[in-house]
Amino acid sequence: MRSLAYLALGAVAPLVSSAADCTREFLKTSADSLVAAQAAGDPSLLKPVAATLDYRENFSPAAFKTGILATPIKIDHSRHSLDTTQCATYTELVSATGSKPYVLGVQMYFTDGAISKIDTLVTTTGDWLFNATGTLYWASREDWGTIPEAERDSRAVIQAAADAYCDIFSNKSVVVPWGRPCARLEGGIYTGTGGPNDKCDVGIPSGVALVDRRYVIDETVGAVSVFLSFSGIPDSHEFRVEKGKLRFVHTITVMTARQGKGKGRRRAVLPDRGRQEED
């Protein structure tokens, strides 16, 4: 049975652009320019950017020219999901060997051939289970490669698997299509060892609504990026789905983000995780 969240949000996210030039090649070129811009600390290298850009960091409005893209970051790992149906991309960036460690998740949306919205999650020391070295180690060993066309799941199946995982946080009766093996990379902590018996259905909190979900889906690699609010905390859950079942789960949870310049620090509590952080 489909979850309530799945029914409410629809089988796929609303289309942002149906421009004919929204090809995988176009999206990859733009996503690659994001990596180059972040490595150089030069936002002008990101192309093509629309004249009017909705730019956010950790779900709050931010200044594009002076935000995280203006900070040079040594990129040790990057990976893209390319959504030609919605005309959007998701990029995972890991910096473990630079002067300051980071793990970033970036959703970009395009309208009429240009980037019209950028949503970036920025995590570093002090964020939930943050360990860029661990993230780099495990992320670089996973296979997120292209799935043969005949074996690919539909967008609806991929999103449904992600929604089931997200829904079980608030409803333990939801049936999640757990794969075996399945491994979860949460911060820098891995639930598996890279072996055939790895599993993801461990340490799932209860009584938490994962809401305000935004999706980027790439059927060619079975990937879906979900940006969401985890009990009011900016969060990213990304999934690799193979034959309808979860294979990999990556999470980014921002505990140290300020909620607007000049505002005081607030205490954030992740339910059932037994830890408090100030940001």
C-alpha positions in Angstrom: 0.0 0.0 0.0 1.3 3.5 -0.8 2.1 5.7 2.1 0.1 8.8 2.9 3.1 11.0 2.2 3.6 9.2 -1.2 0.0 9.9 -2.2 0.1 13.5 -1.0 3.3 14.3 -2.8 2.6 12.3 -6.0 4.6 9.7 -7.8 7.2 12.2 -9.0 8.0 15.8 -8.1 6.5 18.6 -10.2 8.3 19.5 -13.4 10.4 22.6 -13.2 11.3 22.8 -16.9 10.6 20.9 -20.0 13.2 22.6 -22.1 14.3 20.4 -25.1 18.0 21.0 -24.2 17.6 19.4 -20.7 19.7 16.3 -21.6 22.0 14.3 -19.5 25.0 15.9 -21.2 23.7 19.4 -20.4 23.0 18.5 -16.8 26.3 16.8 -16.3 28.2 19.8 -17.7 26.4 22.1 -15.4 26.9 19.8 -12.4 30.6 19.5 -13.2 30.8 23.3 -13.3 29.4 23.3 -9.7 32.3 21.0 -8.6 34.8 23.3 -10.3 33.2 26.4 -8.8 33.3 24.9 -5.3 36.9 23.8 -5.7 38.0 27.2 -6.8 35.8 29.2 -4.4 34.5 31.1 -7.4 30.7 31.2 -8.0 31.1 32.7 -11.4 32.4 29.3 -12.7 28.9 27.8 -12.2 27.0 27.9 -15.4 24.4 28.7 -16.7 22.8 30.7 -13.9 19.5 32.4 -14.5 19.2 36.2 -14.0 16.8 35.5 -11.1 18.2 32.8 -8.8 16.6 31.2 -5.7 19.7 30.3 -3.6 19.5 28.6 -0.2 21.9 27.1 2.3 20.6 24.8 5.0 17.1 25.7 3.9 17.6 29.4 4.6 18.0 32.2 2.0 21.6 33.0 1.4 23.8 35.2 -0.8 25.0 33.3 -3.8 28.2 35.3 -4.3 29.3 35.1 -0.7 28.0 31.7 0.4 29.8 28.4 0.6 30.6 28.6 -3.1 32.9 31.5 -2.4 35.0 29.2 -0.1 37.6 27.1 -1.9 37.2 23.5 -0.8 39.4 20.6 -1.8 37.1 18.0 -3.4 38.0 14.4 -2.6 34.8 12.9 -3.9 31.9 14.0 -6.1 28.9 12.2 -7.6 25.9 13.5 -9.6 22.4 12.3 -10.1 20.8 13.8 -13.3 17.1 14.2 -13.5 16.1 14.9 -17.1 12.4 14.6 -16.5 12.3 17.3 -13.8 15.4 19.1 -15.2 17.4 19.0 -12.0 20.6 17.6 -10.5 21.9 16.4 -7.1 25.6 16.5 -6.3 27.3 14.9 -3.3 30.6 16.5 -2.4 33.1 15.3 0.2 36.2 17.1 1.4 38.2 15.1 3.9 41.8 16.3 3.3 41.4 20.0 3.0 42.0 22.7 5.6 38.4 22.2 6.9 36.3 19.0 6.3 33.0 19.3 4.6 30.2 17.1 3.2 27.8 18.9 1.0 24.6 18.0 -0.8 23.4 20.2 -3.6 20.1 20.1 -5.5 19.9 22.4 -8.6 16.8 23.1 -10.6 16.7 24.5 -14.1 14.2 26.7 -15.9 14.5 27.5 -19.6 18.1 26.2 -19.8 19.5 28.0 -16.8 19.9 27.2 -13.1 16.9 28.9 -11.3 17.2 27.3 -7.9 20.1 26.0 -5.8 19.5 24.2 -2.4 22.7 23.4 -0.6 23.2 21.5 2.7 26.5 22.2 4.3 27.8 19.9 7.0 31.1 20.1 8.9 32.6 19.3 12.3 29.9 19.3 15.0 27.1 18.1 12.7 25.3 14.8 13.2 27.8 12.0 13.3 30.1 14.1 11.0 33.2 12.4 9.9 34.4 13.3 6.4 37.1 10.7 6.4 34.6 8.0 7.1 32.2 9.4 4.5 35.0 9.4 1.9 36.1 5.9 2.7 32.7 4.3 2.4 31.2 6.5 -0.4 34.2 5.9 -2.7 33.8 2.1 -2.3 30.1 1.9 -3.2 28.9 1.2 -6.7 26.4 3.8 -7.9 27.1 3.0 -11.5 24.7 2.9 -14.5 22.0 0.2 -14.3 21.3 -1.7 -17.5 18.2 -0.3 -19.1 16.2 -3.5 -18.9 16.8 -3.7 -15.2 16.0 -0.1 -14.2 13.1 0.8 -11.9 10.6 3.4 -12.8 10.6 6.9 -11.2 7.5 5.9 -9.2 9.1 2.7 -7.8 12.3 4.6 -6.8 10.5 7.3 -5.1 8.1 4.9 -3.4 11.1 3.0 -1.9 12.5 6.3 -0.5 9.1 7.4 0.8 8.6 4.1 2.6 11.9 4.5 4.4 11.1 8.1 5.4 7.5 7.1 6.5 8.7 4.4 8.8 10.1 7.0 11.1 6.6 8.0 12.1 4.7 4.8 11.2 6.3 1.5 12.1 3.6 -0.4 10.1 5.0 0.8 6.8 6.6 -1.9 4.8 10.1 -0.8 3.6 11.6 -2.7 0.6 14.9 -3.4 2.4 17.6 -4.9 0.2 20.1 -7.4 1.3 22.8 -6.3 1.3 21.9 -2.7 2.2 24.2 -0.2 3.8 23.5 3.2 5.4 26.1 5.9 5.5 24.9 8.4 8.2 27.3 11.2 8.7 30.6 9.2 8.6 29.1 6.1 10.3 28.4 3.0 8.2 25.9 0.3 9.2 27.8 -2.4 7.2 31.2 -3.7 6.4 30.8 -3.9 2.6 29.8 -7.5 2.9 26.8 -9.5 1.6 25.0 -9.4 5.0 24.9 -5.6 5.4 21.6 -4.2 6.4 20.0 -0.8 6.8 17.0 -1.6 9.1 18.9 -0.7 12.3 18.6 2.3 14.6 15.5 3.8 13.0 14.0 6.5 15.2 10.3 6.5 16.1 7.6 9.2 16.3 9.4 11.6 13.8 7.8 13.1 10.8 10.1 13.6 7.8 8.3 16.3 5.9 8.6 18.9 3.2 10.3 16.4 0.8 11.9 17.6 -2.4 13.1 14.9 -4.9 15.7 14.6 -7.6 15.5 11.2 -9.3 17.9 9.5 -11.8 16.5 6.2 -13.1 19.7 5.4 -14.9 21.5 4.8 -11.5 18.4 4.1 -9.4 19.1 7.2 -7.3 16.7 9.6 -5.5 17.8 12.6 -3.5 15.3 13.7 -0.9 15.8 17.0 0.9 13.5 17.2 3.9 12.8 18.6 7.4 13.8 16.1 10.1 11.9 17.4 13.2 12.7 20.9 11.9 16.3 20.2 11.1 17.7 20.5 7.5 18.4 16.9 6.3 19.2 15.0 3.2 18.4 11.3 2.5 19.7 9.8 -0.7 18.9 6.3 -1.8 20.2 3.8 -4.4 17.4 1.5 -5.4 18.1 -1.8 -7.2 15.2 -4.0 -8.4 12.8 -2.1 -6.2 14.8 -2.6 -3.1 17.1 -0.2 -1.1 20.8 -0.8 -1.6 22.5 2.3 -0.2 21.3 5.2 2.0 23.3 8.3 2.5 22.2 10.9 5.1 23.3 14.5 5.8 21.9 16.2 8.9 22.7 19.8 9.6 23.0 20.4 13.4 25.2 23.5 13.3 23.4 25.8 10.9 22.4 29.3 12.0 18.8 30.1 11.3 19.4 33.5 9.8 22.2 36.0 10.3 22.1 37.8 13.6 19.8 35.3 15.3 20.8 33.5 18.5 22.0 29.9 18.7 19.2 27.4 19.1 19.3 23.9 20.6 18.3 21.1 18.3 17.3 17.7 19.4 17.1 14.6 17.2 14.4 12.4 18.6 15.4 9.0 19.9 19.1 9.6 19.1 20.0 10.8 22.6 22.2 13.7 21.5 21.8 17.5 21.6 23.7 20.0 19.6 23.8 23.8 19.5 23.9 25.8 16.3 
